[in-house]
Amino acid sequence: MTKSSHRAGHVAAGFTLAAALLSSVSIASAAELRWSSPTDPQTMDPHAVSSAPVLGFLNNVYEGLVRRDKDMAIEGSLAESWEPLGEDGWRFKLREGVTFHDGADFTAEDVLFSYERASSEASDVSSWFAPVKEVKIVDDYTVDFLTHAPNPIFPDSIANFMILDKGWAEANAAELPARDTETFATLNTNGTGPFKLASREPGVETVLEPFDGWWDEKQHNLTKATFLPIANPATAVSGLLSGQVDLIEPVPVQDVSRIEDQDGLTLHRGIEARVIMLGFAHGHDALKYSKETADKNPFQDVKVRTAVQKAINAEALVDKIMRGNAEVASQLVSPQMKGYSAAASDRTGYDPEGAKALLAEAGYPDGFSFGLKCPNDRYINDEALCKAMAALLTQAGMKANLNAMPVRTYWPELRAGNFDMYLLGWSPGTFDAEHPIRFLVTTKNDEKKLGSWNFGGYSNARVDELLPQIQREIDPEKRQTMLDEVATIVRDDVVYVPLHIQPLLWGSKSNIDLTQRADNFLMLRWVTVN
């Protein structure tokens, strides 16, 4: 390169840097936000996939009858008020004067249509409506949800039930959600929420813009919000440090102090409602990924499942893999959740020799191999966590063949039953212990909309008997007694192996004010850029 061309290169680089700086200045002045997370929401359809990345993102675009405030309490959204119909269900009085993003009026017809769509067999959120017998339109702005039995927690259970415009869905052949295929609603939206979809490039970026016709009081100052899925944690941190992104979540645990100590950045820290756990293929008659035990399934034996729990040092995983930024879990909900069982709060501890002894008692003195499925872009340090657990299990005689993959591939694999053991995180949408019982522990029943995330096929007649009683019991003490019984069954039967309660670790530029909720949803309506 000649001196002149070398100088020209510096000039070009200078222009590029200047342009980037000018761009960042304009972003700040225009109150634009660029934020990243490892997982791209796999659909824009709020009824197609019941996962936090989808529901959290779409809560900025769509709305439901009720919503959660900054402290996770239920408040009115598209319903101004609601009241019980004796023991028969709930009546919701709808908000008048609300319009969808395309200008269509919101009415009771949209609620009924969205209920029928969300409760259909094609929906991934149908379990939310297991208690519902019928939905009736009383008038244009009154809707009754009639339940099979008294259901005091029903309004809490539908905080993430989002309403679509009936006319828009029908005009675009999106009457039903598409879980593993696509419809118009997969890439397009028409909600009533504070933000509308401006553009969508799956896996690249999704751009939201404020909806000027939103019914509620505006509390943000954003003119544009761009979501960037960045699977590599180091890349996300570099983007925040360089100013290319304004907010990342989560902050990798190894970079917490780095973000905390960096001038111009803020670390937002909390505890999420999500419990990370291991699940088993209870219903498989044979392991799918084992040479030694291809004709049987050791995990159907509670002794073997207990051996798994004894083989895993949950405290060390929190200390080493999570860098102390988590709490060891003893059950499927955290102590902060309603219905947490103090009676079942003790946890089987780390005991590798005890694990080997149990394997021998179960008829596997030489151990066995199996397949462990994990996501690599869904939970904090998920792949690293699975690698560490695979090593611990192998030391105890259970050789784990780890297969880690992006979450977009992961959920279809679990639904297809392609696992022997798997990693799962669960945050109860109702902030109540009934929620994971209904989704994760109750016998799968598509007709009754139960057990939709019970991938392992666990079944217990007593749990199935108690769930409807828990759902309709109004007396807190009687209800807690039943929740304690279920928690004890789940613990003693080692239905899952609880690992830890995931931390909330977000990093942002210091000029950003936000609210960090325990459900790990970034609600743009509370974000301001100063």
N, C-alpha and C positions, 0 to 999 in steps of 0.2 A: 504494500500500500504506500502511495506517495504521501508526502507531508500534507499536500493540499487535500487529498482524499481523506486522509486521517483526520484533518481538521474539519472537513465536511461531515465526517461521521460524528464528531463531537457536537457539531452544530445541530445535526439531526436529532441526536440524543437529547440535546438541550431543549429543542422544540417539543420533543415527546414528553419530557419531564414537565416542562412548563404547561403543556396542554393537560397533563394529568393533574397538576396542581390547580390550574384554573377550573378543571372539572370538579375537583374536590371542593373548591370554594363555592362553586355554583350549587353543588349538592347541599352543602351546609346552609347556604342562604335560602334555598328553595325548600328546605325541610324535607329532603328526600332521605329515604332509609334503604340501605342495602344490608340484608342479614343472611346468615348462612346456618345450616344444620346438615348433618351427614345424610339424612334421609329425605329424598324428594317425595312429596305426596303422590302416590301412584295413580290417583284419580282425582277429578274435580267433582265426582258424584258423591254426595254426603251419605248415601245409603248403600254404597257398593262395598266399602271396606271399613271395618270397625277397628281402626288403628289410630293412635295418637297423632302421628304426622298428618294424616288425612283430616281427622276431626278438628285438630288444633288449628290447622291452616284455614279450613273452610268455615270455622266459627267467625272469621273476619268477613266472610262473604254472605253466608246464609245465617238465618236466625231461626229459633224455635219458639215455642209457646213461652218457655221460661229460659233463664240463663243464670250464670253464676256471677256474683259480684267479685270485687277484689279479694274478699276474704272467703270466697267459695260458698257463700250463702246464696240460696235461691231467690231470685227476684223476677218480676214480670218482664217479658220481652214482647213477643207478638200477642201475648195474652196480658191484658191489664190486671186481671184478677182471676182467682179460681176458688172453688169451694166444694166440699164433699157433698155428694148426693146420698146422704145417709150412709148406708153400707154398700151402695150399688156402684159407686165410682166417683168421678169428678166432673164438674162443669167449669169450662173455661170461657170467660168473657173476652173476646178478641179486641185488639186495638183497631180503631177505625182510622181511615185516612192514610194507611200505609200503602206504599207502592213498591213493586219489584223494580229492579234496575232497568227493565225495558219499559217502565211506565204503567204496567198492568196493575189493577187494584188487587190488594190482598183481601180474601174473604174466607168464610168457613169451607167453601168448596176446595180450596187449596190445602186446608188442614186435613180434610177427609181423604183427598187424593194422596197426599204425602204419607198419611198413615197407612193406606192400602199398599202403597209402593214400598214403604220401609218395613212393613210387616210381612211382605211376600216371601216366598221361598227363595227368590232370586237375591234377596237382600242379606247383607252381612250384619245388619243391626236388628234383625227380627226378634232376637231374644228380649229386647227392651219391652216388647209388647206382649210377652207371654201372659201377663195378668189380664189383658184386655179381651173382653167378650165381643164388644161392638162399639162403634163410634157413630154417633147420630148428630146431624145438623139440626139445631133448634131454630136458628135463624141465621142471617148472613154473618152475624158476629157473635154467635154462641154455639159452642160445640160441647157435647157430652161424651166422655170416655167412660163406658160402662165396663166394670171389671167382674171377673168370675167370683171374686170374694172381696171383702174390705181390703184396701191397699193404701195404708197411710203414707207410704214413701213414694207413691207413684209420681207426683210432680218432680221429686228429686231425680227419679230414674230416667226422665226424658229431657234432661238439661242439654243433651247433645243431639236431640231429634230436630232436624232442620227441615224447613218448609220450602218446597218447590212450587212454582207457579204451574197449575194444572194445564192451562192453555199452552204455555211454552213447551212443556214436556210432551204433550200430545202432538203439537205441531212439528216437533223435531224427533218423533218416534223414540222418545226416551221414557215411555210409560213405566218401564221396569229398570232397575239398576243392573249394571253389568259388572260382575266381580272379576272375571278372568278374560272378558272380551271388551269391546268398546261400543259405546253409543255416543250420541251427540253430547250428552251430559258428562262424558269422560273428560273432554277437553274444553267444555264451555259451561258457563254458569249464568244463572239469573236468580239472584237472591234478593233479600230486602236489607242486607247488612250494611255496615258503614263503609265497606270497600267493595269495588266491583273488579272483575277480571279484565285487565287490559290486554295481556298477551300470555301465552302459555307455550313453552318449549320444554317438554318433559326431559328431565335430567340435565337441563341447561339453566334456564331461569324462568321464573313466573313473576309477572308484574301486576301489581294491584294499584288502583287509583281510588281516591275518595269518591263516595256516592253523594252528590250534592243534595239529593232528595231524601236522605236518611231521616227517619222520623224522630230520632233521639237527639239529645244535646251533644254537640261536638266537643270532645275533650282533647283531641290531638291536633297537631299542626302539620301533619304530613301531606305532601302533594303527590307523593309517589312512593311505593314500597316494593322493592325488588328482592325476591327470594332466590338465593343461589345454593343449590345442593353441593356441598363440598365434603366428599366422603373421607378424604385424608385429613386427620386432625392437625398435622403439622402445617399443611397448606392453609387451613382455616386460621390458625394462629398467625401465620405470616401475613395473611390478608388483613387481619385486624391490626397488627403492628405497623403495617405499611399504609394503612388507611384505605385500602381497597374495599374493605367491608366495614360497616359501622357496628355490627353486633354479631357475635357467634354464640351458638348454644348447641352442645355443651362445650365448656372449656375443658380440654384434656386435663386429667388430674395431675399429670406431671408438669403442666404449665400454669397451675394455679398461682403459685408465688410470683412467677414471672409477670403475669397479668396484674396481680395485686400491687407489685412494686413499680410498675411502669407509669410514668407521668402521662396524664392525658387519657388513661384508661381506668375503668371501674370493673371490679369483679362483683357480680351479684350472686350471693350464696344463700342456699336454703335446702330444705329436705323435700323431696318429691313424695307423692303418694304411692309411687311405683315400687313394688316388691319384685326383685329378680329371683327366679327360681329354676330348678331343673324339673322337667316332666318326663314321664315314662310311657312306653307303649303298652299300657295295661291290657288292652284288648287284642294284641297280636298274639297268636298262638305260637309263633316262632320269631326269632330275631331275623332281621333282614340283612344285617351287615356283620355276620359272625361266621367263622369257619367251624368252630368247635361246637356251637349250639344252634346250628341252622334249623334243627327240627324241634326246638322248644324255646321258651322265653323265660329266662331266669327272673326277669323283672316282675313276673306275676307272683313271685314269692316275696312276702313282706320282709323276710329275713335278708334277702338280697337288696331290697330297697333301703332297708336300715343300714346295711353294709355300705351302700353308696353314701348315705349321710355321714356315717362314721369316718369314711375315707376322706371327706372334704373338710379342710381346715378353713371354715368361713371367716374366722377372726384374722387369719394370715392373709386371706384374699382381700379383705377390707384394708388391712395394713399395707400390703405390698402392691396389689394390683390397683386398688382405689386410692392409695396414698393417704389412708385415713379419712377420706372424704365420703364416708358411708356409715350405715349402722347395720350390724348383723340382724337378720330377720328371724323370727321364730314361727311366724304363720303367714297367711296369704294377704294380710293387711298390716299396716303399721300401727303402732300404739295411738297415733293421732286420729285414726278412723273410728267412726261410730260403730259400736258392736265388736270392737277388738276384745279378744278373750284373755283376760288376766289369768283365768283358770288353766289355759293351755299355752302359757307364755314360755314355759321351759323348753329348751331345745337340746336334742341329742348332740353331744359334743364330739370333737375330733378324737378318734380312737382307731388308728390304722390296724393295730393288732386285733382289736375287737371286730373290725371289719373282716379281716381274714378268717377269724374264728367263725363268724356268722356265715361266710361263704362256704366254709367246710361243712357246717351244720346243714346247709341247704343242698349239699351234694356237689359243690364245686371247689374242692380242695386245691385244684390247680388253676382256678379262675376261669375266665373266658374273655373273648373279645366281643365288641359291639360297636355300633355306629352312633356317634354323637353329632347331631346337627346344631349349628349355631349361625346367627347372623353376624355380619362383620361391619354393619353400618347402622345399627338400630339403637343399641344401648351403650352406655359409657364403657369403653374398654371391653366390649363384648367378646371379641376374638381372643384378646389376651387373657381374659377371664376363663374362657373355654380351654385354652392351651394349658393354663395352670391346673385346672380341674382334671384335664385329661392325664396330666402327669401324676397327680395325686391318686386318681383312680387306678392307674396302671401300677403304681407302687403297692396298692392293696390287692392286686391280682385281677383287676378288671381293665383289660387293655382297650382304651377308647380310640377308635378311628375317627378323628375329627374331620368334619367337612363344614367349613365356614363359607358363607355366601351372602350376597346382597339381599336385603330384606324383600326386594321385589320378587326374587326367586324363592326366598325362604318360606313365605306364607303358603304359596301353592304346594310346596313340598310337604309342609305339615298337614295341609288339608288332604293331601293324597296319601297320608300315612307313611311317607318315606323316611322313617326314623326308627331308632331304638330308644334313644333318649334325646331330649332337646332342651334348649334354653328359652325361657319365656319371661317377659316382664309384664306386670299387670297393675294398672292404676284404676281403682274403682270409680267409675263415672258418677256414682251416687255418693261417694265418700262414706260408704256403709259396707259392713262385712257381708251383707246379703249378696252384694254384687258378684264377687268372685265365686261364691257358692253356686249362683245361678249359671254363670258362664263357664266355670272351670271344673266344677266338681259334680254337678247334677248330671244324671244319665242323659246322654244326647238324645233329643227327641225333636225332630224338625217340625212335626205337627204342632207340638206345644211350644215351640220356639225356645227350647231349653238346651243348655250344654253346647252352645255353638262354637265355643273355643276349647272344648274338652277334647283336644286332639288325640289324647292317649286312650280315650274310651273307658275311663274309670266309671264304675257303677256301684252304688250302695243304696239299698232299698230304704234304709233309715234316713239317709240324707235326702232322698227324693220325697220321703214322707214329711220331713221337717220343713223343707223349703217353703211350701205354700202356707204353712202355719206361721213361719217367720214373717212372711210377706204381709199377712193380714193382722198379726198381733199388735194391739195398740198399747198394752201394758208393758212398760220398759223392762221391768224385772223378768216377767215371763218370757219376753222376747230374748233377753240376754241369756237366760238359762238355755234356750234352744240353740242360740248361736254358740254358746260354750260347748254344748254337746257335739255340734258339727265340727267345731275347731278341734276338739279332742279326737274325734274319729279321723279327721284329716291328718292330724299329727301322728296318731298311733298307727295308722295304716300307711303312713309315709306316701300319701298320694302324690305330693310334690316334695322337693327338698328346697325349702326357703334358703336363700343365700344372704341377700342384703337389701336394704332400702336405699334406692338410688338417690344420690345428691342432686340438687339443682345448682349448676355452675354455669352462669352466663357471663360473657365478657363484652363490654361495649366501650365506645368512646365516652369520655366523662361528660360530654354535653348532651347525653341522652338520658331522659327520665322515662322510666317504665315501671310496670307492676309485674312482679314475678309471682305467679300463682302456683299453688302446690300441684296442679295438674300439668304443669310444664307447657301450657298454652301461651304463646306470645299474642296478646290481644292488642292489636295495633290501635284500637280506639283510645288506649291510655298512653300512647307513646308520643313524647314531644322531643324535638331537637332544638336545643337552645343555641 
